[in-house]
């Protein structure tokens, strides 16, 4: 088997293309549409990294439509069956047997298998990841969309300059409120001078009584 015969595709394009055809089965998987959907550099990149591998796995036909296997792949009920067909068609039993019946993979052993076939480190890593994704037979979650290189709509704060150069107007602080006494005692006030003569021989109890009477009759509001 030739060294370039095993497909390589990332989890993100795999999941996003599948999610797209799951809702729109007539959508054409072409280099142009895939490049636009995934915000790739161009049609050539989409053809090499996404459309080509999907065709190699028998999910997409030459016109970009879904094959019979692709129609299974797009549904929750047929996804695992489509993955089984890919494993049986593209990968040798020696590699498939490195996973158990539930699709749990011996990742280290699978990577060694590709390394021993003579692939470079990058190619072996991508082929390993692709095989493990298919062997798991679990629909991967779709990553949230990126901003596709667009600038954030949130304005950035200026890095320097005086306050007068800012485009955001500043609101002057409100004037301070007048003191509470000024609010409640508006108007004329009355001033009294009171003299109290306390005999020098007054007892402490008498003094307490005098000041208590003053507090009651003079300062009570």
C-alpha positions as CSV (number, residue, x, y, z in Angstrom):
1,X,0.0,0.0,0.0
2,X,1.4,3.4,-1.0
3,X,2.5,5.8,1.7
4,X,-0.1,8.4,0.8
5,X,-3.1,6.1,0.8
6,X,-4.4,6.7,4.3
7,X,-6.6,9.8,4.7
8,X,-5.8,12.8,6.9
9,X,-8.5,15.2,8.0
10,X,-8.9,17.2,11.2
11,X,-11.7,16.8,13.7
12,X,-13.0,20.4,13.1
13,X,-13.6,20.1,9.3
14,X,-14.9,16.5,9.8
15,X,-17.4,17.7,12.3
16,X,-18.4,20.9,10.6
17,X,-18.9,19.3,7.1
18,X,-21.0,16.5,8.7
19,X,-23.1,19.0,10.6
20,X,-23.7,21.0,7.4
21,X,-24.9,18.0,5.4
22,X,-26.9,16.7,8.4
23,X,-29.1,19.8,8.1
24,X,-28.7,20.3,4.3
25,X,-28.1,17.0,2.6
26,X,-28.2,18.6,-0.9
27,X,-25.3,20.9,0.0
28,X,-22.4,20.3,-2.4
29,X,-19.0,19.5,-0.8
30,X,-16.7,21.2,-3.3
31,X,-13.4,23.0,-2.7
32,X,-15.1,26.3,-3.1
33,X,-18.0,25.7,-0.7
34,X,-15.8,24.1,1.9
35,X,-13.2,26.9,1.7
36,X,-16.0,29.4,2.3
37,X,-17.6,27.4,5.1
38,X,-14.4,26.7,7.0
39,X,-12.7,30.1,6.2
40,X,-9.7,28.3,4.7
41,X,-7.0,30.0,2.7
42,X,-8.4,28.9,-0.7
43,X,-10.0,26.2,-2.8
44,X,-6.6,24.3,-3.2
45,X,-6.2,24.0,0.5
46,X,-9.8,22.8,0.9
47,X,-9.4,20.3,-1.9
48,X,-6.2,18.8,-0.4
49,X,-7.1,18.8,3.2
50,X,-10.9,18.2,3.3
51,X,-12.6,17.3,0.0
52,X,-9.9,14.9,-1.1
53,X,-9.9,12.8,2.2
54,X,-13.8,12.8,2.2
55,X,-13.8,11.4,-1.3
56,X,-11.0,8.9,-0.4
57,X,-13.3,7.6,2.4
58,X,-16.2,7.2,0.0
59,X,-18.4,9.9,1.6
60,X,-18.5,12.3,-1.3
61,X,-18.8,11.7,-5.0
62,X,-16.9,13.5,-7.8
63,X,-19.7,16.1,-8.1
64,X,-19.6,17.0,-4.4
65,X,-22.8,15.2,-3.5
66,X,-23.1,12.7,-0.7
67,X,-22.6,9.0,-1.7
68,X,-24.7,6.2,-0.2
69,X,-22.1,6.0,2.6
70,X,-22.2,9.7,3.0
71,X,-25.9,9.6,3.5
72,X,-25.4,7.2,6.4
73,X,-22.6,9.3,7.8
74,X,-24.7,12.4,8.0
75,X,-27.3,10.7,10.3
76,X,-27.0,9.8,13.9
77,X,-28.3,6.3,13.3
78,X,-26.0,5.6,10.3
79,X,-22.8,7.3,11.5
80,X,-21.3,4.3,13.2
81,X,-22.1,2.0,10.2
82,X,-20.4,4.5,7.8
83,X,-17.3,4.5,10.1
84,X,-17.2,0.7,10.1
85,X,-17.3,0.7,6.3
86,X,-14.4,3.1,6.1
87,X,-12.4,1.0,8.5
88,X,-13.0,-2.2,6.6
89,X,-12.3,-0.6,3.2
90,X,-9.2,1.5,3.9
91,X,-7.4,0.1,6.9
92,X,-5.7,-3.4,7.4
93,X,-7.0,-5.7,10.1
94,X,-3.7,-5.4,12.0
95,X,-4.4,-1.8,12.6
96,X,-8.2,-2.1,13.2
97,X,-7.5,-4.8,15.8
98,X,-5.6,-2.2,17.9
99,X,-9.1,-1.0,18.9
100,X,-11.7,-2.9,21.0
101,X,-15.3,-3.5,20.1
102,X,-16.4,-0.2,21.5
103,X,-13.8,1.7,19.4
104,X,-11.4,2.5,22.2
105,X,-8.0,2.8,20.7
106,X,-4.5,1.9,21.9
107,X,-3.2,5.3,20.8
108,X,0.5,4.6,21.4
109,X,0.3,1.3,19.5
110,X,-1.5,2.9,16.6
111,X,1.1,5.7,16.4
112,X,3.9,3.1,16.3
113,X,2.1,1.3,13.5
114,X,2.1,4.3,11.3
115,X,5.7,5.2,12.3
116,X,6.9,1.8,11.4
117,X,5.4,2.2,7.9
118,X,7.9,4.9,7.1
119,X,5.7,8.0,7.4
120,X,7.1,11.3,8.6
121,X,6.3,12.5,12.1
122,X,3.7,15.0,11.0
123,X,2.0,12.6,8.5
124,X,2.0,9.8,11.1
125,X,0.4,12.1,13.7
126,X,-2.4,13.2,11.4
127,X,-3.1,9.7,10.1
128,X,-3.2,8.4,13.7
129,X,-5.6,11.2,14.8
130,X,-7.9,10.5,11.8
131,X,-7.9,6.8,12.3
132,X,-8.7,7.1,16.0
133,X,-11.6,9.6,15.2
134,X,-13.1,7.2,12.8
135,X,-12.6,4.1,15.0
136,X,-14.3,5.9,18.0
137,X,-17.5,5.9,15.9
138,X,-18.8,8.8,18.0
139,X,-20.1,12.0,16.4
140,X,-17.7,14.8,17.4
141,X,-19.1,18.1,18.7
142,X,-18.9,21.0,16.4
143,X,-16.5,23.7,17.6
144,X,-18.0,27.2,18.0
145,X,-17.4,29.4,14.9
146,X,-14.4,31.7,15.0
147,X,-14.5,35.4,13.9
148,X,-12.9,34.4,10.6
149,X,-10.2,37.0,11.0
150,X,-12.7,39.9,11.5
151,X,-11.9,42.5,13.9
152,X,-13.8,42.6,17.1
153,X,-16.7,45.1,17.2
154,X,-15.7,46.1,20.7
155,X,-13.8,49.4,20.5
156,X,-10.3,49.3,22.0
157,X,-9.2,51.7,24.6
158,X,-6.6,54.3,23.6
159,X,-3.1,53.5,24.7
160,X,-2.2,57.1,25.5
161,X,-3.0,60.8,25.0
162,X,-4.8,63.3,27.1
163,X,-8.4,63.0,28.2
164,X,-9.4,65.7,25.8
165,X,-8.5,63.5,22.8
166,X,-10.9,60.8,23.8
167,X,-14.0,60.5,21.7
168,X,-16.2,59.5,24.7
169,X,-17.6,62.7,26.4
170,X,-17.2,62.9,30.1
171,X,-20.1,63.8,32.4
172,X,-19.3,66.3,35.2
173,X,-20.0,65.0,38.7
174,X,-23.2,66.2,40.3
175,X,-22.9,69.1,42.8
176,X,-22.6,68.0,46.4
177,X,-25.7,67.9,48.5
178,X,-26.2,70.5,51.2
179,X,-25.6,69.4,54.8
180,X,-28.5,67.7,56.5
181,X,-28.9,70.7,58.9
182,X,-29.2,73.0,56.0
183,X,-32.0,71.0,54.5
184,X,-34.0,70.5,57.7
185,X,-33.4,73.8,59.4
186,X,-34.1,76.1,56.5
187,X,-35.4,79.5,57.7
188,X,-34.9,81.6,60.8
189,X,-33.3,80.0,63.9
190,X,-33.8,80.8,67.6
191,X,-30.8,81.1,70.0
192,X,-31.2,80.9,73.8
193,X,-28.6,81.3,76.5
194,X,-29.6,79.4,79.6
195,X,-27.7,79.6,82.9
196,X,-28.1,76.9,85.6
197,X,-26.9,77.4,89.1
198,X,-26.0,74.2,90.8
199,X,-25.4,74.3,94.6
200,X,-21.9,73.2,95.5
201,X,-23.2,70.7,98.0
202,X,-25.4,68.9,95.4
203,X,-25.1,65.1,95.5
204,X,-24.2,63.0,92.4
205,X,-27.8,61.8,92.3
206,X,-29.0,65.4,92.2
207,X,-26.6,66.3,89.4
208,X,-27.8,63.3,87.3
209,X,-31.4,64.4,87.8
210,X,-30.6,68.0,86.8
211,X,-28.9,67.0,83.5
212,X,-31.5,64.4,82.8
213,X,-34.2,67.1,83.1
214,X,-32.2,69.4,80.8
215,X,-31.9,66.7,78.2
216,X,-35.6,66.0,78.4
217,X,-36.9,69.5,78.2
218,X,-34.3,71.5,76.3
219,X,-32.9,69.1,73.7
220,X,-35.8,66.8,72.9
221,X,-37.0,67.5,69.3
